[in-house]
Amino acid sequence: MGGRCSIGGIRRGERGFTLLELTVAMLIIVILTAVVLLIVTGMFGGVQVCALEQELDVVQKAVDTYAVKSEQWPTADGKLPAYGEYAPIAFLAGFEKNGKMYTF
């Protein structure tokens, strides 16, 4: 067998990976994984921002519509101004479904 001794399946003279080489390889893998995760979450974050901007646009239009109909801006506490026993029609909310108007 040529005078080489075999211990544990590794012959003398053959090199394996050192601890430093394995550590560097793992560090590179971790860094690449972190970069990919940041890119992917950034993509989804942009979608969420777009959806929130659309919701804010809807709320702004609703506030503007309220201001035009009632000739005043809504109050910060969300309560209707005191109009005695009856609220004017502009304060009634409603929606249409299947050709029928629902008002509350």
Summary of the structure (lengths in Angstrom):
residues: 104
radius of gyration: 34.7
end to end distance: 96.8
largest distance: 109.5
contacts: 162
relative contact order: 0.05
helix: 53%
strand: 12%
